[in-house]
Amino acid sequence: QFHSKNKIQVGWTVPGYVGTAVVRNRLKRWLKDYLANHWQIDEKLHEGCILHFYFQKHEKSFYRDMDRKSFNQTLSLGLLDVETKARARN
């Protein structure tokens, strides 16, 4: 079986245009930390949930100059939308 029915599967794409390896690794580290320590989701919504984060193209300094607070706020809004859609599905 491809994925467990009671766990959320998470992936991400951080293309080279996002920035240097240092910037890309920082974003991945922040993402993992946020999901592990800050995001709470009802276990009933876990079934078959697959999330893929894709960092879109912006001007060169966008991700380099992004601070942790802005990143967390943006991620929080996006995940709230995901959770709302997951609740509507059930």
MDAnalysis code that builds the backbone (N, CA, C; Angstrom):
import MDAnalysis as mda
import numpy as np

u = mda.Universe.empty(270, n_residues=90, atom_resindex=np.repeat(np.arange(90), 3), trajectory=True)
u.add_TopologyAttr("name", ["N", "CA", "C"] * 90)
u.add_TopologyAttr("resid", np.arange(1, 91))
u.add_TopologyAttr("resname", ["GLN", "PHE", "HIS", "SER", "LYS", "ASN", "LYS", "ILE", "GLN", "VAL", "GLY", "TRP", "THR", "VAL", "PRO", "GLY", "TYR", "VAL", "GLY", "THR", "ALA", "VAL", "VAL", "ARG", "ASN", "ARG", "LEU", "LYS", "ARG", "TRP", "LEU", "LYS", "ASP", "TYR", "LEU", "ALA", "ASN", "HIS", "TRP", "GLN", "ILE", "ASP", "GLU", "LYS", "LEU", "HIS", "GLU", "GLY", "CYS", "ILE", "LEU", "HIS", "PHE", "TYR", "PHE", "GLN", "LYS", "HIS", "GLU", "LYS", "SER", "PHE", "TYR", "ARG", "ASP", "MET", "ASP", "ARG", "LYS", "SER", "PHE", "ASN", "GLN", "THR", "LEU", "SER", "LEU", "GLY", "LEU", "LEU", "ASP", "VAL", "GLU", "THR", "LYS", "ALA", "ARG", "ALA", "ARG", "ASN"])
u.atoms.positions = np.array([
    [0.837, -1.184, 0.000],
    [0.000, 0.000, 0.000],
    [0.876, 1.238, 0.000],
    [0.483, 2.240, -0.764],
    [1.293, 3.437, -0.945],
    [1.452, 4.254, 0.321],
    [0.392, 4.465, 1.073],
    [0.499, 5.242, 2.305],
    [-0.456, 4.689, 3.355],
    [-0.093, 4.943, 4.594],
    [-0.917, 4.495, 5.708],
    [-2.198, 5.319, 5.749],
    [-3.294, 4.677, 6.030],
    [-4.570, 5.383, 6.063],
    [-4.729, 6.270, 7.287],
    [-3.911, 6.068, 8.319],
    [-4.105, 6.878, 9.523],
    [-2.965, 7.863, 9.769],
    [-2.173, 8.135, 8.755],
    [-1.099, 9.115, 8.892],
    [-1.155, 10.096, 7.737],
    [-0.713, 11.309, 8.015],
    [-0.625, 12.319, 6.969],
    [0.712, 12.151, 6.265],
    [0.682, 12.143, 4.958],
    [1.908, 12.059, 4.175],
    [2.234, 13.469, 3.675],
    [3.476, 13.904, 3.888],
    [3.873, 15.269, 3.544],
    [5.084, 15.248, 2.622],
    [5.064, 16.117, 1.630],
    [6.197, 16.287, 0.737],
    [6.341, 17.757, 0.399],
    [7.461, 18.123, -0.199],
    [7.668, 19.509, -0.587],
    [8.577, 19.583, -1.794],
    [8.403, 20.676, -2.536],
    [9.261, 20.979, -3.665],
    [9.801, 22.376, -3.443],
    [11.108, 22.491, -3.353],
    [11.760, 23.786, -3.167],
    [12.765, 23.942, -4.311],
    [12.315, 24.505, -5.447],
    [13.169, 24.611, -6.625],
    [14.372, 25.542, -6.398],
    [15.364, 25.405, -7.244],
    [16.572, 26.208, -7.143],
    [16.339, 27.703, -7.245],
    [15.289, 28.128, -7.974],
    [15.056, 29.563, -8.110],
    [14.618, 30.216, -6.801],
    [14.247, 29.414, -5.798],
    [13.870, 29.955, -4.489],
    [15.066, 30.657, -3.854],
    [16.246, 30.127, -4.076],
    [17.439, 30.764, -3.523],
    [18.571, 29.761, -3.406],
    [19.577, 30.153, -2.667],
    [20.731, 29.289, -2.459],
    [20.328, 28.079, -1.625],
    [21.226, 27.117, -1.523],
    [20.955, 25.924, -0.715],
    [20.676, 26.308, 0.733],
    [21.345, 27.324, 1.223],
    [21.124, 27.781, 2.604],
    [19.668, 28.235, 2.786],
    [19.159, 29.010, 1.847],
    [17.775, 29.502, 1.923],
    [16.796, 28.345, 1.785],
    [17.031, 27.469, 0.811],
    [16.121, 26.336, 0.609],
    [16.092, 25.424, 1.831],
    [17.246, 25.153, 2.399],
    [17.300, 24.301, 3.598],
    [16.625, 24.964, 4.792],
    [16.763, 26.278, 4.926],
    [16.089, 26.995, 6.016],
    [14.572, 26.843, 5.882],
    [14.052, 27.016, 4.676],
    [12.608, 26.895, 4.468],
    [12.114, 25.486, 4.782],
    [12.873, 24.481, 4.358],
    [12.487, 23.092, 4.663],
    [12.529, 22.830, 6.162],
    [13.540, 23.354, 6.839],
    [13.654, 23.184, 8.285],
    [12.483, 23.859, 9.001],
    [12.133, 25.084, 8.580],
    [11.002, 25.793, 9.170],
    [9.699, 25.035, 8.941],
    [9.536, 24.493, 7.739],
    [8.326, 23.742, 7.419],
    [8.199, 22.508, 8.305],
    [9.273, 21.736, 8.417],
    [9.243, 20.536, 9.264],
    [8.961, 20.892, 10.719],
    [9.598, 21.953, 11.204],
    [9.393, 22.372, 12.587],
    [7.947, 22.797, 12.821],
    [7.388, 23.561, 11.888],
    [6.005, 24.023, 12.045],
    [5.039, 22.835, 12.091],
    [5.202, 21.917, 11.175],
    [4.302, 20.767, 11.126],
    [4.445, 19.888, 12.367],
    [5.655, 19.732, 12.855],
    [5.894, 18.860, 14.016],
    [5.471, 19.499, 15.333],
    [5.625, 20.810, 15.457],
    [5.458, 21.436, 16.768],
    [4.307, 22.419, 16.909],
    [3.749, 22.873, 15.797],
    [2.738, 23.928, 15.902],
    [1.376, 23.553, 15.321],
    [1.360, 22.660, 14.344],
    [0.103, 22.357, 13.668],
    [-0.596, 21.203, 14.345],
    [-1.820, 21.426, 14.756],
    [-2.651, 20.388, 15.355],
    [-3.825, 20.128, 14.412],
    [-4.032, 18.877, 14.068],
    [-5.154, 18.530, 13.200],
    [-5.888, 17.343, 13.816],
    [-7.177, 17.379, 13.723],
    [-8.027, 16.321, 14.261],
    [-7.653, 14.988, 13.615],
    [-7.487, 13.954, 14.434],
    [-7.062, 12.643, 13.899],
    [-8.057, 12.073, 12.894],
    [-9.320, 12.455, 12.979],
    [-10.320, 11.961, 12.023],
    [-10.020, 12.450, 10.601],
    [-9.238, 13.523, 10.491],
    [-8.926, 14.083, 9.177],
    [-7.667, 13.477, 8.567],
    [-6.969, 12.635, 9.306],
    [-5.718, 12.041, 8.843],
    [-5.900, 11.067, 7.688],
    [-7.014, 10.387, 7.648],
    [-7.179, 9.283, 6.702],
    [-6.954, 9.711, 5.257],
    [-5.933, 9.135, 4.662],
    [-5.651, 9.374, 3.247],
    [-5.170, 10.773, 2.914],
    [-4.766, 11.553, 3.905],
    [-4.358, 12.939, 3.681],
    [-2.919, 12.997, 3.161],
    [-2.747, 13.612, 2.006],
    [-1.426, 13.807, 1.418],
    [-1.266, 15.301, 1.160],
    [-0.242, 15.891, 1.752],
    [0.041, 17.316, 1.564],
    [1.339, 17.462, 0.779],
    [1.346, 18.366, -0.177],
    [2.578, 18.663, -0.901],
    [2.729, 20.181, -0.936],
    [3.834, 20.662, -0.426],
    [4.113, 22.092, -0.393],
    [5.026, 22.434, -1.559],
    [4.639, 23.471, -2.295],
    [5.408, 23.907, -3.452],
    [5.714, 25.390, -3.281],
    [6.969, 25.745, -3.317],
    [7.374, 27.134, -3.162],
    [7.402, 27.792, -4.533],
    [6.504, 28.747, -4.730],
    [6.362, 29.383, -6.033],
    [7.449, 30.415, -6.286],
    [7.576, 30.759, -7.553],
    [8.596, 31.721, -7.958],
    [8.184, 33.139, -7.548],
    [9.113, 33.840, -6.942],
    [8.945, 35.248, -6.565],
    [10.224, 35.974, -6.920],
    [10.252, 37.277, -6.653],
    [11.497, 38.014, -6.905],
    [12.630, 37.410, -6.067],
    [13.839, 37.632, -6.502],
    [15.009, 36.952, -5.963],
    [15.142, 37.040, -4.438],
    [14.805, 38.175, -3.851],
    [15.023, 38.360, -2.406],
    [13.823, 37.936, -1.550],
    [12.735, 37.526, -2.164],
    [11.502, 37.235, -1.411],
    [11.725, 36.206, -0.306],
    [12.236, 35.046, -0.654],
    [12.436, 33.994, 0.345],
    [13.661, 34.273, 1.222],
    [14.673, 34.877, 0.638],
    [15.886, 35.180, 1.405],
    [15.571, 36.130, 2.562],
    [14.697, 37.107, 2.308],
    [14.384, 38.120, 3.317],
    [13.200, 37.743, 4.212],
    [12.550, 36.634, 3.923],
    [11.389, 36.220, 4.717],
    [11.825, 35.851, 6.137],
    [11.064, 36.322, 7.109],
    [11.373, 35.955, 8.490],
    [10.467, 34.817, 8.948],
    [10.827, 34.236, 10.052],
    [10.123, 33.047, 10.569],
    [8.662, 33.344, 10.871],
    [8.385, 34.515, 11.437],
    [7.008, 34.882, 11.799],
    [6.116, 34.940, 10.549],
    [6.601, 35.584, 9.495],
    [5.834, 35.669, 8.239],
    [5.609, 34.285, 7.640],
    [6.646, 33.461, 7.668],
    [6.537, 32.104, 7.151],
    [5.457, 31.336, 7.909],
    [5.498, 31.384, 9.241],
    [4.522, 30.668, 10.061],
    [3.102, 31.181, 9.839],
    [2.944, 32.493, 9.699],
    [1.609, 33.058, 9.460],
    [1.047, 32.580, 8.125],
    [1.872, 32.597, 7.095],
    [1.434, 32.152, 5.770],
    [1.078, 30.671, 5.789],
    [1.926, 29.885, 6.418],
    [1.687, 28.446, 6.520],
    [0.415, 28.154, 7.314],
    [0.213, 28.898, 8.377],
    [-0.976, 28.728, 9.211],
    [-2.255, 28.969, 8.412],
    [-2.268, 30.023, 7.610],
    [-3.443, 30.322, 6.782],
    [-3.696, 29.230, 5.745],
    [-2.626, 28.777, 5.108],
    [-2.766, 27.717, 4.105],
    [-3.274, 26.420, 4.710],
    [-2.754, 26.053, 5.877],
    [-3.172, 24.802, 6.516],
    [-4.586, 24.894, 7.076],
    [-5.002, 26.098, 7.463],
    [-6.384, 26.286, 7.904],
    [-7.337, 26.006, 6.743],
    [-6.954, 26.444, 5.546],
    [-7.750, 26.181, 4.354],
    [-7.795, 24.684, 4.051],
    [-6.660, 24.004, 4.183],
    [-6.606, 22.555, 3.968],
    [-7.521, 21.840, 4.960],
    [-7.450, 22.243, 6.214],
    [-8.273, 21.604, 7.245],
    [-9.761, 21.842, 6.997],
    [-10.112, 23.043, 6.581],
    [-11.515, 23.356, 6.264],
    [-12.019, 22.465, 5.147],
    [-11.208, 22.294, 4.108],
    [-11.611, 21.443, 2.977],
    [-11.689, 19.981, 3.387],
    [-10.805, 19.551, 4.270],
    [-10.815, 18.172, 4.748],
    [-12.081, 17.916, 5.581],
    [-12.478, 18.878, 6.377],
    [-13.706, 18.727, 7.174],
    [-14.931, 18.651, 6.272],
    [-14.941, 19.415, 5.216],
    [-16.066, 19.420, 4.270],
    [-16.156, 18.056, 3.567],
    [-14.998, 17.427, 3.367],
    [-14.956, 16.113, 2.700],
    [-15.576, 15.036, 3.570],
    [-15.396, 15.166, 4.876],
    [-15.902, 14.119, 5.798],
    [-17.310, 14.324, 6.164],
])
